[in-house]
Amino acid sequence: MNGVRKSLAAAAIAGSMLVGGVVGAVMYGATTIAASAATNAASPSPTTPAAGSGKFVPNETAAHEATESAAREAQENAGQVPTVP
């Protein structure tokens, strides 16, 4: 009878480990998906068609231009990705 109890205990432990692993994987997947969705919702989508083509498109709004340095504006005008603030 002692061997049967050990086998049942081993089966119970193995089963709980399996169930715990499945539950952990599902929870990890759900949190990863939720974090990804939150990141995608927080980042604005490009508003100009050229932005998705790999070509740099400068931000020419008045509010942005007012805070921009001359060096940054020169880089934008040259079609470069700005490296200065």
URZILIN-V843149 format. One line per field, one symbol per residue. phi: phi as a letter, one per 40 degrees, with the letter a starting at -180 (. if undefined). A space follows every 50 residues. Layout:
phi = ???
This chain:
phi = .ccccccccccccccccccccccccccccccccccccccccccccccbcc cccgccbccbccccccccccccccccccgcccbbc
